[in-house]
Amino acid sequence: MPVKMKTEFGDLNINDNVFASLAGISAMESYGIVGMAAKDAKDGFFELLKSDSLTRGIKVYIKDNLITIDMYVILEFGVKISVVCKNIIDRVKFNIENFTGLKVDKVNVFVQGIRVDK
């Protein structure tokens, strides 16, 4: 459901995909993240999404102009998970609030896997 706002210049509608794209791009700027995982994985197998389909690993909920974002990520082996997740949350929240002017209530990061390089 898009966000609808009235301004002195007219109406503004922002689609959920805009928030998901901003969140995905922001998260990928963080150190330690390999990529997004498909949020509808079955049988415990998670697909690493390509950069052109980052939004499939992100779910956006908007209620009373407050935004909640669920992100499903895959991290690199050897990073401290709590630090990487905190960086993702901070970066996503800052960028969405900065670019849209709307308040982010929560950013939930679900680590779906760890990639080990051979």
Residue pairs with C-beta under 8 A, 6 or more apart in sequence:
1 16
1 62
2 13
2 14
2 15
2 16
2 62
3 12
3 13
3 14
3 62
3 65
3 100
3 102
4 11
4 12
4 13
5 11
5 12
5 13
5 14
5 65
6 12
14 100
14 102
16 60
16 62
17 55
18 100
19 60
19 62
19 67
19 69
19 96
19 100
20 54
20 55
20 58
20 59
20 60
20 69
21 54
21 55
22 92
22 95
22 96
22 99
22 100
23 58
23 60
23 69
23 71
23 92
23 95
23 96
23 107
24 36
24 54
24 55
24 57
24 58
24 71
25 54
25 95
26 88
26 91
26 92
26 94
26 95
26 96
27 33
27 36
27 54
27 71
27 73
27 88
27 91
27 92
28 35
28 51
28 54
29 91
30 84
30 87
30 88
30 91
31 79
31 84
31 87
32 75
32 76
32 79
32 83
32 84
32 87
33 73
33 74
33 75
33 76
33 84
33 88
34 48
34 73
34 74
34 75
34 76
34 115
35 48
35 49
35 50
35 51
35 54
35 57
35 73
35 74
36 48
36 49
36 54
36 56
36 57
36 58
36 71
36 72
36 73
36 74
37 46
37 47
37 48
37 49
37 57
37 72
37 73
37 74
37 112
37 113
38 46
38 47
38 49
38 56
38 57
38 72
39 56
39 57
39 58
39 59
39 70
39 72
41 47
41 112
46 72
46 74
46 112
46 113
48 74
48 115
49 56
49 57
57 71
57 72
57 73
58 69
58 70
58 71
58 72
59 69
59 70
60 67
60 68
60 69
60 70
61 67
61 68
61 69
61 70
62 68
65 102
65 103
66 102
66 103
66 104
66 105
67 96
67 102
67 103
67 104
67 105
68 104
68 105
68 106
68 107
68 108
69 92
69 96
69 104
69 106
69 107
69 108
70 108
70 110
71 88
71 92
71 107
71 108
71 109
71 110
72 110
72 112
73 88
73 109
73 110
73 111
73 112
74 111
74 112
74 113
74 114
74 115
75 81
75 84
75 111
75 113
75 114
75 115
76 114
76 115
76 117
77 114
77 115
77 116
77 117
81 111
85 109
85 111
88 107
88 109
89 107
89 109
92 104
92 107
93 104
93 107
96 102
96 104
97 103
97 104
